Amino acid sequence: MQKIKFNYVFDKTYNPHFIIGVHGSINPNNLIVMNFFNERIPLPNSTTYELSAEGEIKEETAVNSPVSEDNTIDIIRFIETGITLDINSAKQIRDWLSDQIEILDKQ
């Protein structure tokens, strides 16, 4: 019986990302477009602290953060990466994910 071996080559910039969601759709070429994101609250533009006589940082005295005018809570969805795939690749990934979920459910 013949065998085939796949060798994996990693780019120097390879860096796995933690994601919590995906947004996407089907594009005009009938390919699935998926954009993966992580969520966080907005960071302040600046913070101000009191200093002790010795120059040590003491308590925070002011936070300059972006505020919505209508009191809406802002959440930043930072898009980490995106992929485009055909239906066959999507089904293979779906099946692989189902297998991984099944393994975790049994633990």
Backbone bond lengths (Angstrom), bond angles and torsions (degrees), N, CA, C in turn:
res aa  C-N    CA-C-N  psi(-1)  N-CA   C-N-CA  omega(-1)  CA-C   N-CA-C  phi
1 M - - - 1.434 - - 1.528 109.38 -
2 Q 1.328 116.02 135.30 1.458 120.37 177.82 1.524 110.36 -79.02
3 K 1.307 115.21 152.89 1.465 121.60 177.54 1.519 108.80 -125.81
4 I 1.312 114.79 158.81 1.464 120.46 173.11 1.521 107.25 -131.90
5 K 1.312 116.77 137.09 1.461 122.46 -178.77 1.522 108.54 -119.77
6 F 1.332 116.88 129.13 1.454 122.27 176.36 1.526 108.70 -101.38
7 N 1.314 116.77 127.02 1.462 122.69 175.53 1.521 107.82 -103.51
8 Y 1.316 116.62 135.84 1.450 121.62 -177.55 1.523 109.78 -101.17
9 V 1.324 115.71 129.49 1.456 122.51 178.30 1.529 106.79 -114.99
10 F 1.317 116.24 125.74 1.459 121.31 -178.28 1.522 109.75 -102.41
11 D 1.321 115.51 130.72 1.446 121.86 173.91 1.522 108.93 -63.45
12 K 1.330 117.61 150.35 1.467 121.35 179.04 1.524 111.74 -60.29
13 T 1.332 116.92 -25.87 1.462 120.82 -178.76 1.529 112.19 -92.39
14 Y 1.336 118.49 8.54 1.466 121.34 179.59 1.523 109.99 -56.03
15 N 1.325 115.58 126.84 1.456 121.14 -178.15 1.527 108.57 -153.66
16 P 1.337 118.54 103.02 1.464 119.95 179.90 1.526 111.14 -61.37
17 H 1.316 116.55 147.49 1.459 122.39 -178.52 1.519 110.46 -117.48
18 F 1.329 116.11 142.07 1.457 121.72 171.20 1.516 107.24 -86.85
19 I 1.326 116.98 126.92 1.464 120.49 178.75 1.516 109.50 -126.10
20 I 1.326 115.88 154.66 1.458 119.84 176.58 1.520 112.54 -121.61
21 G 1.314 117.38 -3.49 1.455 118.38 -179.36 1.506 112.81 -165.17
22 V 1.318 113.94 174.28 1.455 121.19 -179.23 1.528 108.90 -143.91
23 H 1.301 115.71 145.47 1.458 122.18 175.04 1.521 106.67 -134.53
24 G 1.296 117.38 137.29 1.457 118.86 179.91 1.513 111.95 -178.40
25 S 1.326 114.30 -165.58 1.459 120.63 -177.95 1.532 108.87 -170.81
26 I 1.316 114.81 -174.18 1.466 121.83 173.79 1.527 106.81 -95.48
27 N 1.335 117.09 129.41 1.462 119.31 -179.65 1.538 110.44 -86.94
28 P 1.335 118.40 174.34 1.465 120.78 -177.41 1.532 114.39 -60.72
29 N 1.332 117.97 -17.80 1.468 121.35 178.00 1.530 112.03 -93.60
30 N 1.351 116.26 14.95 1.464 122.63 -179.00 1.526 112.74 59.96
31 L 1.314 116.04 35.37 1.460 121.74 173.88 1.522 108.18 -108.06
32 I 1.313 116.21 148.14 1.458 121.61 179.85 1.528 108.54 -87.23
33 V 1.317 115.81 125.10 1.466 122.07 178.38 1.527 107.26 -108.07
34 M 1.334 115.84 124.65 1.464 121.59 -179.19 1.520 108.95 -126.32
35 N 1.333 116.43 126.58 1.462 122.29 177.23 1.521 107.72 -116.21
36 F 1.322 116.59 118.49 1.463 122.54 -175.21 1.520 110.46 -92.32
37 F 1.332 115.73 139.43 1.459 118.94 -177.42 1.521 112.35 -136.45
38 N 1.320 113.28 163.03 1.446 124.18 171.01 1.524 106.02 -122.09
39 E 1.321 117.30 149.64 1.459 120.02 -179.02 1.526 110.91 -114.09
40 R 1.329 114.05 149.74 1.454 120.46 174.88 1.516 108.80 -159.00
41 I 1.311 115.68 162.76 1.460 119.67 173.60 1.527 107.50 -78.59
42 P 1.323 118.07 155.97 1.464 119.60 178.29 1.532 111.16 -63.91
43 L 1.300 115.69 142.29 1.466 120.72 175.16 1.520 108.68 -82.30
44 P 1.323 117.31 149.51 1.466 118.81 177.93 1.526 110.46 -67.52
45 N 1.332 114.35 154.58 1.464 118.92 175.61 1.522 110.53 -70.60
46 S 1.345 115.80 -32.25 1.462 120.23 177.75 1.526 109.51 -164.17
47 T 1.325 115.44 162.45 1.464 122.36 173.15 1.523 107.96 -135.13
48 T 1.325 115.78 148.87 1.461 121.24 -179.78 1.521 108.73 -123.55
49 Y 1.326 116.53 137.17 1.464 122.42 -178.64 1.515 110.35 -126.87
50 E 1.314 115.54 151.66 1.464 120.58 170.82 1.519 108.33 -78.80
51 L 1.306 116.41 147.55 1.460 121.57 176.09 1.523 109.30 -110.86
52 S 1.320 115.71 143.98 1.465 120.71 175.29 1.526 108.59 -76.70
53 A 1.326 115.97 171.59 1.469 120.90 178.21 1.523 110.99 -60.62
54 E 1.357 116.22 -25.76 1.474 121.16 179.57 1.526 112.39 -87.29
55 G 1.342 116.64 -0.89 1.460 120.49 179.34 1.520 114.43 87.74
56 E 1.332 117.26 11.04 1.465 120.40 178.45 1.522 110.06 -84.44
57 I 1.323 115.48 144.95 1.460 120.36 178.24 1.511 109.34 -70.70
58 K 1.350 115.37 129.60 1.466 121.21 178.84 1.519 108.51 -107.41
59 E 1.304 118.08 -126.99 1.456 119.50 -174.15 1.526 112.80 -88.88
60 E 1.307 113.47 153.97 1.464 121.42 177.92 1.518 108.70 -71.61
61 T 1.331 116.56 133.50 1.469 119.81 -178.31 1.521 113.08 -113.02
62 A 1.339 117.23 -21.86 1.461 119.08 -179.38 1.522 110.01 -156.40
63 V 1.337 114.45 144.38 1.462 121.41 175.10 1.515 107.06 -127.05
64 N 1.311 116.24 123.82 1.460 121.20 177.57 1.524 107.16 -103.45
65 S 1.338 114.97 96.06 1.459 118.19 -177.87 1.520 110.99 -119.85
66 P 1.331 115.44 153.25 1.455 118.68 177.13 1.530 109.76 -66.39
67 V 1.328 116.36 128.99 1.464 121.51 -177.90 1.521 108.75 -120.94
68 S 1.323 115.30 134.49 1.460 119.41 175.88 1.519 109.52 -72.58
69 E 1.316 116.41 140.78 1.455 121.10 -178.69 1.526 111.98 -67.99
70 D 1.326 117.75 -27.54 1.465 120.58 -176.36 1.529 113.11 -103.34
71 N 1.322 117.40 20.37 1.471 123.74 179.20 1.529 113.45 63.41
72 T 1.302 117.44 21.74 1.462 121.56 175.53 1.513 108.79 -74.58
73 I 1.328 116.17 138.14 1.460 120.56 175.80 1.528 107.73 -78.09
74 D 1.308 116.08 121.36 1.461 120.72 179.46 1.521 110.23 -88.94
75 I 1.309 115.75 133.83 1.456 123.19 172.44 1.525 106.26 -125.99
76 I 1.312 116.29 131.74 1.453 121.15 178.13 1.520 108.45 -92.79
77 R 1.315 116.34 126.34 1.461 121.74 171.63 1.534 106.39 -103.90
78 F 1.308 114.62 103.52 1.457 121.37 -178.30 1.522 108.57 -87.94
79 I 1.319 116.40 115.54 1.462 121.22 179.82 1.515 108.35 -76.80
80 E 1.338 115.88 113.77 1.466 121.82 -179.16 1.519 111.49 -79.29
81 T 1.329 115.66 -47.07 1.455 120.66 -175.97 1.515 109.24 -163.68
82 G 1.294 116.23 166.72 1.457 120.92 177.30 1.512 110.09 -140.74
83 I 1.332 115.05 156.94 1.459 120.10 176.95 1.527 109.27 -137.37
84 T 1.306 115.47 155.76 1.453 122.80 173.46 1.516 106.80 -127.05
85 L 1.337 116.66 129.81 1.459 118.89 -177.41 1.519 111.30 -144.56
86 D 1.333 114.61 157.53 1.456 119.73 177.60 1.522 110.26 -85.41
87 I 1.317 116.84 173.14 1.457 120.93 -174.47 1.528 112.07 -64.15
88 N 1.322 118.06 -37.18 1.463 119.78 179.77 1.523 111.68 -64.97
89 S 1.320 116.64 -43.01 1.475 120.15 176.69 1.521 110.37 -64.41
90 A 1.328 116.72 -39.89 1.466 120.65 179.37 1.526 110.51 -61.80
91 K 1.316 117.44 -41.33 1.468 120.81 179.05 1.525 111.06 -66.41
92 Q 1.323 117.43 -38.57 1.464 120.44 177.93 1.530 110.73 -64.38
93 I 1.326 116.34 -42.27 1.470 120.67 178.77 1.527 109.88 -67.12
94 R 1.337 117.06 -42.02 1.465 120.64 177.06 1.528 110.79 -56.99
95 D 1.331 116.26 -47.69 1.467 120.61 -179.28 1.521 111.33 -63.20
96 W 1.327 116.74 -41.89 1.461 121.02 178.91 1.535 109.93 -62.90
97 L 1.347 116.89 -45.30 1.459 120.41 178.63 1.528 111.11 -62.00
98 S 1.324 117.42 -40.63 1.469 120.79 177.87 1.515 110.80 -60.47
99 D 1.317 117.18 -40.69 1.472 121.38 177.78 1.527 110.55 -63.05
100 Q 1.326 117.17 -43.80 1.468 121.26 -179.43 1.535 111.02 -65.67
101 I 1.318 115.99 -39.99 1.484 121.21 178.76 1.519 109.68 -64.55
102 E 1.317 116.54 -42.06 1.460 120.97 178.26 1.521 111.47 -60.29
103 I 1.325 116.79 -42.26 1.473 121.26 178.15 1.531 109.61 -61.84
104 L 1.330 117.58 -45.69 1.468 121.05 -179.62 1.526 111.29 -65.49
105 D 1.328 117.40 -38.69 1.468 120.42 179.84 1.514 111.97 -63.25
106 K 1.330 117.76 -28.57 1.460 121.64 -179.03 1.528 112.59 -81.24
107 Q 1.314 117.65 -12.94 1.472 120.49 -177.70 1.514 111.24 -77.35
